[in-house]
Amino acid sequence: MEFVTEVLRVVFNKPADEAVTLMMRVHREGQATVGIYSYDVAMTKTAQSVAMARRDGFPLQVTCEPE
């Protein structure tokens, strides 16, 4: 769970308290909307998140969906 909060803080620039809230929502509900971005920014943040997860050996799933 600490890894998820780190991704939220580093990639999505979320403050620590908001990162914890989002992480808990993912833990309880299986998903959370982290932000609304332009397509290019969303795809970049998705790729950065997945790269961090793979680098550190976590099975984190991140998707980019149209609003």
C-alpha positions in Angstrom: 0.0 0.0 0.0 2.9 2.3 0.6 4.0 1.8 -3.0 0.6 3.0 -4.3 0.8 6.2 -2.2 4.3 6.8 -3.5 3.1 6.5 -7.1 0.2 8.9 -6.4 2.6 11.4 -4.8 5.4 11.1 -7.4 3.6 10.6 -10.7 0.3 12.4 -9.9 1.6 15.1 -7.5 -0.9 14.3 -4.9 -0.4 15.5 -1.3 0.3 12.7 1.2 -3.2 12.8 2.8 -5.0 12.7 -0.5 -2.7 9.9 -1.7 -3.6 7.8 1.4 -7.3 8.5 0.8 -7.1 7.4 -2.8 -5.0 4.3 -1.9 -7.7 3.3 0.6 -10.4 3.7 -2.0 -8.5 1.5 -4.3 -8.0 -1.1 -1.5 -11.7 -1.1 -0.6 -13.3 -0.6 -4.0 -10.7 -1.9 -6.4 -10.3 1.3 -8.3 -10.3 5.1 -8.0 -10.2 8.1 -10.3 -7.0 9.8 -9.7 -7.4 12.8 -12.0 -8.7 14.1 -15.3 -6.0 14.9 -17.8 -5.6 15.5 -21.5 -5.0 12.3 -23.4 -1.3 12.8 -23.8 -0.7 13.7 -20.2 -2.9 10.7 -19.0 -1.0 8.3 -21.2 2.3 9.6 -19.9 1.2 9.3 -16.3 -0.1 5.8 -17.0 3.2 4.7 -18.5 5.2 6.3 -15.7 3.1 4.5 -13.1 3.4 1.1 -14.8 7.1 1.6 -15.3 7.6 2.3 -11.5 5.5 -0.8 -10.6 7.4 -3.1 -12.9 10.7 -1.7 -11.8 9.9 -2.3 -8.1 8.1 -5.7 -8.8 4.5 -4.7 -8.0 1.5 -5.9 -10.0 -0.1 -2.4 -10.1 -2.7 -1.9 -12.8 -3.3 1.5 -14.2 -5.8 2.4 -16.9 -6.6 5.5 -18.9 -10.3 5.9 -19.7 -12.2 8.6 -21.5 -14.4 10.7 -19.3 
